[in-house]
């Protein structure tokens, strides 16, 4: 049976699903939530929680990256953000939180026009290193050639190349593009790269030697990519497609496993559950962690797309504050909206459906649900 829909006589489109379109199904067995493991490992690094924090100024500061690391997750610093442009960015973070909506984009463009300083990249990463947690930093593909040596020399454990979309075959008539395969081969640290949202794009990224692939395109809470560019990848289908690429690459490579990380559209605990059910090994959270009272965004959330100098494809959005970072991760929950106790919800969903670890839970039955849960 074809999954394509006729849009008009000259165009057909494949039906794709978001996390809101699907649900997991209980099985014949249940477990105690305390018997469930939600840990995962990428390269030599083990984490108690399958949670990476999105490299966004509203989500991660050096201090919040340390706090998330101490809780068992992985904080990823935006090495093109305010913390690497300004010695003391706290006042600017406060200003961004106070900006009126009609002024926000233009003022943020002015603030982020300040050049990135290599010595601040080093300082911020070493601050995390001194705390004794795993160190991760992110650059866009456009900035990777310029700053990667600074990042590696500073002692990063995991290197993240993150853009709205990243391909292994970028074509440019103006400058030599980043050769991902050669770049990753020459590095001594594991690289996570993305976003990708299709089977083919993900398979090509896996063949570059990446340790992990970020899955998503324009689905985050602060993105307007669907409105400004007309491009969007519903996340349930995207994660399942990339998980299929991982399976086929595992056979092709003779056993090399590349981790799939859902990045975008994972705003509530149920979305984390469904991301893993579709094949993700971990999730990258933005808005979900920006709701923390410890987050640098002060109840607001934005990404690098919101202050792009020529074509902003995101906005500053108010996500509010629901609790501390610890409460968001481990509870206790005080409302039933999936914003608190994310880890407890994942454990309970796995226990209710009878699975003991994340790899097993990727095999859970999924149905297309005929309703909107929220």
N, C-alpha and C positions, 0 to 999 in steps of 0.2 A: 504494500500500500504506500503510495507516494505521500511524503510529508510536505509537498509543495502546494501552494495556493496560487491560483491565477489572479494576478493583480489587474491585468488587462490582457488583451490579445497578444501584446508584444512583450509581456514581462510576467515571470513567475517568481515567487519568493518562498523560501523554506520557512516553515513555522518554527519559531524559537520561543523558549520559555524563560521567564524570570523566576527568582526564588518564590515570589508570591503565587506563582502558577502551580507549584508542586507541593507535595507533602510526603513524609515518610510514613511507613505502615508498620504497626506492631507485628511481631512474629509469635511463634508458639512458646518462646522462652522469655523470661524476664530475669533481671539481675539486681543485686544491691548496688546503688550508685557508688558506694565506697569501694566496690570491687572493680570499678572501671578505670582504665588508664587513658589519660588524654595527652600523654607525652609524645614527643616526636623528635627526630634527629635529622639534621642536614649536615652532610659531611662529618666532621669530627665533633659537632656541637649538638648536645642534647638539651632539650627544653621541656620543662614540666607542663607547659601550656602551648597549644598550637596557635599562638597568637603573636603576630608581628604588628608593631605600631607603624602606621603610615608615616613616611617622612614628610610631615607638614608642620609648619610653624604653630598652627593651632593645636596640634596634638603632642609634639615632642620638643622638649628642651633637653639639654644634657641631664638635668636633674630628674625629669620624668622618665628619660630613657634608663637611668640607673634604677629608679623605683620599679619600673616594669620588669627589668632584668632580675631584680631581687625577688619579685613575685613569681618568676619562672617563665616570663615571656621574653620577647626580643624587641627592644626599642631601636628604631632606625632613624638616625638624624638626617635632616635635610641639609646637605652640605652646600646648598645654594640659598639657604634661608637667612633670616635676620641674624641668627647666631654666628654666621660666618661673614656677615657684612658689617656688623656693629659690635664693638667691645661690650656695650651694655644696652641690649635691645629691650629691656623690660618696659621702659617708658613708651617705646613705639608699639609694643604689643598692647599696652593699655590704650594708646591713642586709636589703634585699629578697632578695638572693641567699642570705642565710643563714637566712631564716625557715623554720621547720618547716612542712610542708604544711598542717597543721590550723590554723595561725595566719595563713597568708599572705594570704588574702582580706581578713580583718577588719583586719589591720595596714595593708595597702595602702589600704584605704578611709580609714583615719585619716590616712595620709601625704598622700594626694591631696585631702584636705579643705582643705588650705591654699589660700588664694585665688591666682588668677593675677595677676601683677603686670605691667602694661603696660610699665614701664621695662625689665623683664627680657626681654620679647619683643623690644624694640628692641635691647637689648645683644646677645642671642644671634644675631639676624639680621645685625647689623653685624659680629660676630666672623667670620661666614662671608664676608661681603662683603669684609672686609679681606684675606682670603686669595686673592681674585681668582677664585673659582669661582662658578658660577651659584647664586643664592640661592633656595631654595624653603621655604615653611612651610605647615603645615596647621592648619586649625581645623575643628571639627565644625560642622554646620549650626546647632546651637543656640547656638554662641558666635560665629558669624561676624558678626552685626550688632554685637555688643558690641566686638569687637577688630579688625575688618578695617581700619579707618583707621590704627590703630597699625601694623599689618603693612605696609600699603602705604607709609606714611610712612617706615618703616625701610629701604625700598629693596628689597623683595622682587622677584625677577624672575618667578617663577611662584607663583601662589596656588593652594593645594589645599584643596578643601572635601571632607572625607572622613568618612563615617559608615558604620555597618553597612549601611544602605541610605539612599539619597538619591533623592528624587523631585522632579519639577518641579511637582507638585501636592499639596504637603503641606497637610492640612486640620487646623485647630485651632480649638476653641471657647474657648480660654483666652488666646491671644495671636496677634498678627498674624505669620503665618509669613514666612520669608525668601522674597522674590520673586526667584528666581534670574535670570530673564531681565532684569529691571530692574537687578539688582545687577551682573551681568556686563557689561551694556551700559555702566554708569557707571564701571567700573574701567578703568584704563589698562594693566593687566597681564593676560596670558593666565591663564585659570582651568581647572584640572583638577578634575572633580567626580565623585563616586561614593561607595559602590558602586551599581551597577545590574547586573541579571542577566537581564533580558528584553529582547526586541526593542522592545516598546512603550515601556518605561521609558527605555531608552537613546535612542530616537528623540526623545522629549520633552526629554531633557537636552541633546541635540545642538541642538535648536531654541532653547535658551536662549542659545546663543552660546559654549558651553564649547569650549575648545581640545582637551580630551581627556576621555574617560570612563573611570573605573576600573570594572573588571568583577569582581564577586565578592560573595558574601554568605555569611558564616559558614563559609568553607572554610579559614581559616587554622589553623596549628598550635596557636594559643593560644585558639581560639574554642570555645565550647560551645553555640553558637546552635542547632544541630540538636537538642541534648538539652534545652535550657532553653525554647526557643520552638517547636521542631518545624519550623523553616524552614531550608532549605539549597538551594543552587543548584550542581549539579555543573558543574565549571568548563569542560570541553571544550564542552559544549552552550551554556553561558552566553556564552563568548567568541565562538563561531560565530554565535549569535543577534545579539549586539551588532555583530559585524562586518557582518552583513547589514543592520542598521540604518544603519551608516556608509555602505555602498554605496548604499542607497536615499536617504539624506539628501544624499549627494554629487550625485545627480541632481536631487533636489528643490530644493536650494539653488543649483544652477547651478555646482557645482564646489568647494564648501567642504568640505575634508577634515578630519574630526575623528578624533583619534588614540584608539586602543583600547588600554588598558593593563590587563593581567591582574593582579589583586590578590587573592591568596589561593590556596592549594593549589599554589603554585609553590615547593616546598621543595628540589628537586633539579634537576640540570642537564637531565635528560630532560624535566622538566615545562616548563622554559623553551622547549625545542625544540618541544614539542607546543602550547604557548600561541601561539607565533608561527605554527605550522602551521594553527591554527584561526582565525587572523586578527588576532592582537595585534600592535601596533607595538612594544610594549615590555612589560616586566613590573615589578611592584612587589614587592620581596623583603623578607620579614620574618625568618622563622626561618633562611633560608639565610645571611643576613648576621649574625644573632645568634650564629651558631656561630664567629664570628671572635674571636680573642684580643684584638682591638682594640675589640670591642663593649662598650658600657657595661653590658650585662646580666650579664656575667661567667659566661656559660654558661647563663643562664636567659632566658626569653622571655615577654613578656606585653604585652597591649595595653590600651587604655582600657576595654574591656569587662570586664576582670578586676577593676576596682576601682569599678565603677558603684555609686553610693550605695544604690540601691533594688533593682536586679535585675542582679547580675553575670552576664554571659553569656560569660565567658572565664576563663582560669586562668593562673597562672604555671606554665610547663612547663620542664623541664630539657632543653635541646637539646645541651649539651656544647660543647666547644671543639675544632675540628678543625685550625685553622691561622690565619695572619694574614689580614687582609682581602685583601692582594695574592695570597696563595696560594689563597684561595677564588675570587677572580676569574680569576687567570691561571695557577695551579698553581706548581710541579709537584704533581700528585696523588700521594698515597701510599696511597690505597685506592680501590676500584672501586665506590663507593656513590653517586657523583654529588654529593658535597658540596664537592669541590675542583676548581678549573679550570673554572668554569661557562662562561666565555667560550670557552675552548678546545673544550669539548664542543659548544657551539652552532656554532662554526665548522666543526668536523669533521662534524656532522650535516648542515649545509648543503652542505659539500663532497661528502660521500658521496652525497647525493641530487642533486647537480649544479646547485645554485643559488648565485648570486653575491651577492645582497643580500636584506635582510629582506622587502622588498615582493614579490620574486620567490618567496621561500620560502613566503609565505602561500598559494601555489597548489600546494604539494606534495600528492601523493596521501596520504590518510589512510585507515586501515582500523580497524575495530573488532576489537581483538585478543582472542582467547578465552583469555587467561591473565592472571595478575597478575605484572608484571615484578619486583616486590620482595616 
